[in-house]
Structures are given as structure tokens and as C-alpha cells.
Amino acid sequence: MKTDSKSQWEWVKQADLHMANSAMHGLFHSAHGGLSPEHSVVLRLVEVPTNYWSKKLRDDPHVQMYSSIPLHRALGFEQYNAARPARLCYHGNQYHFLEEAGLIAALGRLAAGRGPPIQVSLIQDRSERLLRTLAGVPNLTVTQSQWTSMDDTFSQLASCDLGLVPNVEEAPSFSVNADVGNPQINLKYKGSTNAGRAYVMAQVGLPFVSSPEPEAAELLGAAGLRSHEFLAMGADTWAASIMGLLRDAGRRSRASQALRTFAERELTVEPEAAELERRIRAALSAARGQTGYNASAPAQA
């Protein structure tokens, strides 16, 4: 391992922890058509392909990440009309959406109410079951586009008005059991909301309404927002939260800036690389007594 004289970006760029022969590294190369070893950190069980997810970063690894990610701009409530409905966007698999009965019922109420026309935009592989379900909601417009790349997803989300981060079920903690492996991990990441969707929305500054999950609340709080204004459970609160945010462009604009500021501070390559390095150094330091390896010593040429 090299010394800390370089910047964290250079530390990632030079792949100081490159283990090119690891099985996981081979799987990534096979799945993605090859990753540049100059722009990734590779370990036995984890690879951080810092130049993979964004074309601009692949073409120019020195570009500042957020200069290539568009920023959401809040529209005023009076600007919604038949030609420009309020757009609610969801990206991910169909199941987290289908099993959130409260959200689907809320969309029916909103579409049937006296508010603006509502459009739900799905960014996902085509899912006939979800499309059929939403097609049965009167007065609701639904669009669907295939997931192609993060660049395209960022662009689509930035043009939305609100993001949707639904849960798989209303009370997942009552149905998780040991058969799924690690119950805590399953509850957080499979039996509940996929918080990764909220983090992607934060990157473009898109306000969102989410099921009341710890990870979503943690994100909102870290951005300086009152999480209860963006969390919903059941048809009543989903409808109230969505309409409340649509009616208040000022609140959406403030939330947008807060989420983007949080993302630019925390969700970038450099702090992620710094945290990865910190954990690796801690692990090496803990093993030093057994192996005699000095984690702080300069690497040999």
C-alpha cells in the first residue's frame, strides 16, 4: 500500500489495492466488458469501478462528478396542466412498487381529485404486471422507459417533479425469518425499501416521498430536512405527502438544494475512497500483530 502523500482521487485512480486475479474481479470484467485497472480499486470481494457508471467519467476521469449530473429545477404548482402533468418518477424493479398498496391507492385518489393531472414515469425493464395495475387507475397517465445507463437515468430523474421510493410491504419486520439468510440485511435491503433509489434522486436534487425506512430517514436528516415531511405509510399519508409537496414549490426547491448539497459533500468518489482506505488500513492494522505487516509503511517499488 502506498503512502498518503497523494490525493484520495489519485489513490483510487492508481488502483493501489489492485488484485487483478481475484474471482470477483474476473466476474466484473466478464459482466461489463472490461474495467480499466487505472480507474478502479479491486479487492478480493469488492470492486469500486469509479469510471464505469458515468460516460463522462470514463472519457475524462478528472472531470468533477457533479458537473456531469443535471440538477432538478422545481416547477410552480400553477405550471402543471394537461400538456405538462405533475411527473412522479420511480426507478427500480416492479415488486417494491406493486406491493406498496398504499401508494397505488393514493395515486388513484390524486388522479381522481381536483389537483393537477398526474403522470407516473417508470424507469425500469418492462414489467407487464405493474403496467396493467397502473393502467387500471382512472385518469392516471403512465409512461415506461427501459433502463439504459446512469447518465440517462440522471437526466430523466432531473426532469421529474417528485421521486417515489416505495416499500415492499407495509410492515416487513413481521414477516422476515432466518430462512432468508441474514434477517437484518434482508429487512434493510430486500424486505424493505431500496434506499439506493433515494440516494440517486438526491444526486440530481429530486425531492422524493418514501416509505418510513431508517435509511431514507437518515438520508433526509443528513441533508438537513425534516424527514416526516417526506415519509408516508398508507394511502392517506402517501396522497397528502405527494400533494403537499406538489403545492409548495418553495419547499420542493429548498429540499432539492439540500439534497444536492448533501450529495456533493458525501456521495462522491473522494470521500468514498477515503472511507474505503480507512477501513482497509484499520483491518491491516488489526492484523499487524499476527502477520508482522506494517500498514503505515511505504510501499516498495
SVG drawing of the C-alpha trace seen along z (x, -y; Angstrom):
<svg xmlns="http://www.w3.org/2000/svg" viewBox="-62 -29 73 50">
<polyline fill="none" stroke="black" stroke-width="0.4" points="0.0,0.0 1.3,-3.4 1.7,-6.4 -0.9,-9.1 1.1,-11.7 -1.2,-11.5 -4.8,-12.8 -7.6,-10.4 -8.6,-10.7 -5.1,-9.6 -5.2,-6.8 -8.3,-5.4 -7.0,-6.2 -3.8,-4.3 -5.6,-1.2 -3.3,-0.9 -5.2,2.2 -5.4,3.9 -5.8,7.7 -6.4,8.5 -6.6,12.2 -9.4,12.3 -12.5,14.2 -14.8,11.2 -12.6,9.0 -13.0,11.5 -16.7,11.6 -16.9,7.8 -14.8,7.8 -16.9,10.6 -20.2,8.8 -19.2,5.3 -16.8,5.9 -13.8,4.9 -12.9,2.2 -9.9,0.0 -7.5,1.1 -6.2,-2.5 -9.6,-3.8 -10.8,-1.2 -9.9,0.3 -10.1,4.0 -10.1,6.3 -10.9,10.0 -14.6,9.4 -15.2,5.8 -14.5,3.7 -15.2,-0.1 -15.5,-0.8 -15.2,-4.6 -15.1,-5.1 -17.9,-2.7 -21.2,-4.2 -20.8,-7.6 -19.7,-8.0 -18.2,-11.4 -16.0,-10.0 -14.9,-7.2 -14.0,-9.7 -12.4,-12.1 -11.6,-10.7 -10.6,-14.2 -14.0,-15.8 -15.7,-16.8 -18.5,-14.3 -21.4,-16.7 -20.6,-18.8 -21.9,-15.9 -25.0,-15.2 -28.0,-17.5 -29.8,-19.4 -33.6,-19.2 -35.5,-22.5 -38.8,-22.8 -41.8,-24.0 -44.5,-26.1 -47.8,-24.4 -49.6,-26.6 -47.5,-25.3 -49.0,-21.9 -51.6,-21.3 -52.8,-18.7 -49.8,-19.4 -47.4,-19.3 -48.7,-17.0 -47.1,-16.6 -44.5,-13.8 -43.9,-11.3 -40.9,-9.0 -39.8,-5.6 -36.7,-3.6 -36.2,0.0 -37.9,3.4 -41.7,3.6 -42.1,5.5 -41.4,2.7 -44.0,0.7 -46.6,3.4 -46.6,4.4 -47.0,0.8 -50.8,0.9 -51.0,-2.5 -49.1,-4.2 -51.2,-2.7 -54.4,-3.7 -53.0,-7.2 -52.3,-7.6 -55.9,-6.7 -57.1,-9.5 -54.7,-12.0 -55.7,-11.2 -59.4,-11.5 -59.1,-14.6 -59.2,-18.3 -55.5,-18.7 -53.2,-18.7 -53.0,-15.9 -50.7,-13.1 -48.2,-11.2 -46.2,-8.2 -42.9,-7.7 -41.3,-4.3 -37.6,-3.8 -37.1,0.0 -37.2,3.1 -40.7,3.6 -42.9,5.1 -46.4,6.0 -47.9,6.7 -47.1,3.2 -48.2,1.5 -51.5,3.4 -52.1,2.4 -51.4,-1.2 -53.4,-1.2 -56.4,-0.3 -56.2,-3.6 -58.6,-6.1 -57.2,-9.4 -53.6,-8.3 -51.1,-8.7 -48.2,-6.1 -45.0,-6.1 -42.3,-3.5 -38.7,-3.6 -36.0,-0.9 -33.1,-1.5 -30.1,-2.1 -27.4,-3.9 -26.9,-6.1 -26.4,-9.1 -29.8,-8.6 -31.4,-7.9 -30.0,-11.1 -31.4,-13.0 -34.8,-11.5 -35.0,-12.0 -33.9,-15.6 -36.9,-16.3 -39.4,-14.8 -41.3,-16.7 -41.1,-14.1 -39.5,-10.8 -41.3,-7.7 -39.4,-5.3 -42.0,-2.7 -41.5,0.2 -42.1,3.9 -44.7,4.2 -46.3,2.1 -44.7,3.9 -41.8,6.0 -40.4,6.7 -43.3,9.1 -42.5,11.4 -38.7,11.7 -37.3,15.0 -34.0,16.8 -34.6,18.7 -33.6,15.6 -30.0,15.6 -29.2,12.5 -32.6,11.2 -31.2,7.7 -29.7,7.3 -32.7,8.8 -35.0,6.4 -32.9,3.3 -32.2,4.1 -34.6,6.7 -37.6,6.9 -37.9,3.1 -37.3,0.0 -34.2,-0.1 -32.6,-3.2 -30.3,-3.4 -33.1,-4.8 -33.4,-7.7 -29.7,-8.4 -29.7,-8.5 -32.6,-11.0 -30.6,-13.1 -27.7,-13.3 -29.9,-15.2 -31.6,-17.1 -35.0,-15.5 -37.3,-15.6 -39.0,-12.3 -41.6,-10.6 -40.5,-7.3 -41.8,-4.6 -40.7,-5.3 -37.5,-3.3 -34.4,-4.1 -32.1,-4.6 -34.4,-7.0 -34.9,-9.0 -31.1,-9.0 -30.5,-10.5 -33.2,-13.2 -31.8,-14.1 -28.2,-14.2 -29.4,-16.7 -30.9,-18.9 -34.5,-18.1 -37.4,-17.2 -37.9,-13.6 -41.5,-13.3 -42.5,-15.6 -41.2,-13.2 -42.2,-9.8 -45.5,-8.1 -47.3,-4.9 -50.8,-4.1 -53.0,-5.8 -53.8,-8.9 -50.2,-9.9 -48.9,-9.0 -51.6,-11.2 -51.1,-14.0 -47.3,-14.0 -47.3,-14.0 -49.9,-16.7 -48.4,-18.8 -45.0,-18.8 -46.5,-19.5 -48.4,-22.5 -45.4,-24.0 -42.8,-24.8 -40.7,-26.7 -40.4,-23.6 -39.5,-21.4 -36.9,-23.9 -35.3,-24.0 -35.4,-20.3 -33.8,-20.0 -30.9,-22.2 -30.4,-20.5 -30.3,-17.0 -27.9,-18.1 -25.6,-19.8 -25.6,-16.6 -24.8,-14.5 -22.0,-16.8 -20.5,-16.6 -20.9,-12.9 -21.8,-11.0 -18.6,-11.5 -15.6,-9.4 -13.1,-11.0 -15.0,-10.6 -16.0,-7.1 -12.4,-6.2 -11.2,-7.8 -13.6,-5.7 -12.6,-2.6 -9.0,-3.3 -9.7,-4.0 -11.4,-0.6 -8.7,1.3 -5.9,-0.4 -7.8,0.5 -8.1,4.1 -4.5,4.3 -3.5,2.6 -5.6,5.1 -3.8,8.0 -0.3,6.4 0.4,8.3 -0.3,11.6 1.5,11.0 4.2,8.5 2.9,6.3 3.2,2.6 0.1,0.9 1.6,-2.5 4.9,-1.7 5.6,-3.0 5.1,-0.5 8.2,0.9 8.7,0.1"/>
</svg>
